[in-house]
């Protein structure tokens, strides 16, 4: 077996094979590949574990090592990060030749104590390489005949240098790669290669052999590179250090060129999020947002139709165990029975499915302040892994297999912690670390062609005709700072431990950068956008080396990508790029009046309006049409109610339970009963309020809501009122206007009834103004709906936080009425008049967007409600009528 070994050759390389013809027994390998081959041939191989599992094992060893260590204070604050950092220190020592022994210096001796404590640490690459080097001379089976080194032996890290020396000692021939084929003499590229090799600097003539392409954005950089490749032979090697060519591939495919297929591994791919969300929803207090996110994933852990129903329920009442939640599950069960009707055992299959589904919504089980039992961690992770394997069904989907692997790593790492209860922060850090590597986009693959892409400078180990450095921006590879002081380094050296200095690491990294340019045989293009991913880029370290060489270069060495947008024909790097001009179109502007082609009369004739829809119609006809007629809504994720809405929902339900029809309850026990109901209903209807960010508001509401209920009952007693009902669903008509609504509270005084609408609001000003101006549409609609229960007196608002009734003149609800411009009945008649005018206009196919300056022209005449001052303030669909158009 003949190998080519390079530090950056674990992955895609160029050249792809050790010889032009290729050989099944030859290969190009990096550190992981070389160590793995030796282990396999010597019989040393064993299961490899991920870094998070090793961190968990090392964390346990640090804890078992006992107190009095130099890391104690850091470990107490953040055990996971401390363990990760110290594991890097320990592995660096092993790479230098340390065998875990005490050497007489305190910090190294502390690490030695940890290394010897507890169970053995799963080996990392340094441990495996050291073990392989020690066993080469004593274990038969090595088939490696020769190794060609890409990097000079002097630049190899100490652990790999020792491994190479050990291979040489057992007869493996060690050679160096031949020098690359440099560019033609006299070319700009050759002059730069000579200068970087230590020769004199010569001015660059701009012959196109070396070009630095700069652009304002990565998108323009991709357009420039794709145009250049399309204008000539597309046979370049592209170096993409960030490991992602998705943007460039889009531009290439638009020109009929093959995709490079490099995809950055991301932890945010939908299927991977099942794992952290399953754990996040298991904590107490219950995190409704986590469960909603879980149900809204592109591939949720239960049937998508069922997940969407549960998501809608959570958006309505974010909690578990309430009436709406239980009703939703009843509906899911009925639907499953329908779907399983043809099965031999419909009931059994339905029950089994429901058990699986319910396991994902058994939430809020474990107190964050205590931690999660190890058995519970295994159950959640096992459930996620089982879902992934079951969903994959042998399809070998990389995302689903990645989920199963990550879930297994969670179990392995959690077990190695040797804790009965795993703290929430530690578990979350562990899961985050496991998912850090992520999974590449499985749909983004390389296509057949002459283009090749590599991820690291060291992966380009031989000559290539054309090289493009895509994303030529900093900061480049990072160099770890010096961890040990002089005395410690001297003690380590005396013990035979050779540590690589930051200067040595920098020299090796710098040589790799220069090697890319040296391996370009004809042309080298550096591509640097000023912005990438919305962030400003910095200069690459190699750019600093090139700066004095490029100083004073002729035109053609530096190229600005945006020139392609202004010049029809451009010469770039020995190729002529042509672009045809296109017409520039202005973005659509706001339209105050819209025309609908379809006949809306049948739709409008069948509508039943509510107080909310009428409010929207009177505010903006376009908003009413979009949201109430068409049913358009913002995304489900954004519909989780805010704190004020949740407190209002809680207060409404408490009032419904406290106030059955009949005389009001005794005042003495109301506050205690309301407090009990508050705590009972909170997790079922308003779980987000229990999250830490709402702690202050929740503490205040625990006092305010019971106090408001007490004030409401006191009002009923003082005014001599009887409860007709709470949360009453009513339907009716007023003239030609069909109405529906849900009345918060209806009370009776003698033969008259009145409506009280409960509001949780910070300020009473708005509701006082609505009553005073005769613009309380909600009270007017409820006034009409209450007529079936008797003669209707003016209604009012009960402001829960202020414990005050706001009602107009003539209301028996208060002794301090607001002087109203018109009664509820008069307001209702104006509502009907305006409703008729707006719907008639809609029937003609005309819609008016109230927020645009010229909308007044299209409004019907003689409207009772005046033009709103800020109609778009609470609208979520302003993009439809183009109210919000970005400047251009």
Number of C-alpha atoms within 10 A of each C-alpha: 13 19 22 24 25 26 23 22 27 19 15 18 25 20 17 18 17 19 14 8 6 11 12 7 10 18 20 27 26 22 17 15 17 23 23 20 17 23 20 14 15 18 14 16 15 11 6 11 14 15 18 24 24 21 27 26 25 29 25 22 25 28 17 15 19 13 11 9 17 13 17 15 13 13 17 10 10 13 21 22 18 20 24 19 11 17 22 12 16 21 17 19 22 23 25 23 22 24 16 17 14 16 16 13 13 13 16 23 16 19 25 19 20 23 21 16 18 16 13 11 20 17 17 16 17 21 19 22 24 21 16 23 20 14 15 19 14 9 13 11 12 19 14 18 15 18 26 18 20 27 20 13 16 10 16 20 19 20 24 22 14 19 20 20 15 18 23 16 12 12 12 18 15 17 15 14 16 10 11 15 15 17 25 14 10 12 19 27 28 24 23 24 21 18 16 18 11 9 11 11 15 16 14 25 18 19 18 24 25 28 23 21 24 21 20 16 20 23 18 21 26 25 20 26 20 22 21 20 18 16 16 12 12 17 15 20 25 22 25 19 19 16 19 22 24 19 13 23 22 18 21 21 14 12 15 10 20 20 24 27 21 24 19 17 17 14 18 12 16 14 21 25 18 27 22 19 18 23 25 22 25 25 19 20 21 29 23 28 21 18 25 24 19 28 29 21 17 12 17 20 22 18 12 15 12 20 21 18 17 21 25 21 19 28 19 18 24 29 25 24 12 18 11 18 22 13 13 17 16 12 14 19 18 12 14 19 19 12 12 15 14 9 12 9 11 15 15 13 15 21 14 10 15 16 10 14 16 12 11 20 16 13 22 20 14 19 15 18 12 12 18 22 15 17 14 16 21 18 13 20 25 17 19 26 23 15 20 24 18 11 15 16 11 9 10 10 14 15 20 23 21 19 26 24 15 22 29 17 22 27 19 19 24 26 19 20 20 15 13 13 16 21 16 19 15 17 20 15 16 22 21 15 21 21 25 14 12 20 22 20 17 12 9 17 16 16 14 11 12 13 19 25 28 24 22 23 24 25 27 30 28 23 23 23 15 21 26 23 23 26 25 27 24 14 11 17 15 10 13 10 9 11 12 14 8 9 10 17 16 14 15 22 15 11 16 13 19 21 22 17 15 15 12 16 18 15 13 18 20 17 17 23 20 16 22 23 29 26 24 29 21 21 25 28 25 20 23 27 24 18 16 15 9 9 9 12 18 16 14 18 17 18 18 10 14 14 10 11 19 19 10 12 16 13 13 21 22 18 18 17 24 16 14 18 11 10 13 12 13 14 13 22 22 15 16 13 20 15 13 9 10 6 5 6 6 7 11 9 12 19 17 21 19 15 11 12 9 9 12 16 14 9 11 15 13 9 13 15 20 20 19 14 17 22 18 19 22 23 22 23 23 26 29 22 20 15 18 19 15 11 9 14 13 10 9 15 15 10 14 21 17 12 15 15 15 22 25 19 21 23 26 23 18 22 24 17 14 18 21 15 14 13 16 20 16 11 15 11 10 21 19 13 16 24 18 14 19 22 12 13 19 21 24 20 26 28 23 23 27 19 14 10 10 12 12 10 14 17 12 10 18 16 13 18 26 24 21 25 25 22 20 24 23 18 18 21 16 11 14 16 22 20 19 20 19 23 17 14 12 15 17 18 14 13 9 10 17 15 20 19 20 16 23 20 21 23 24 25 17 11 10 15 25 28 28 23 22 21 23 23 17 12 11 18 9 11 20 21 15 19 28 21 16 23 25 24 22 23 29 26 28 30 23 20 23 22 15 12 14 13 14 22 25 22 32 29 23 25 22 25 18 17 19 17 25 25 28 28 20 16 19 22 29 19 12 14 19 20 16 19 16 17 25 28 18 13 25 24 16 19 24 19 17 21 20 14 17 21 20 16 17 22 19 15 16 19 25 27 29 27 26 17 12 15 17 16 11 16 20 13 10 10 16 15 15 10 16 12 10 10 17 18 9 8 12 13 18 18 11 14 23 18 19 12 13 8 5 5
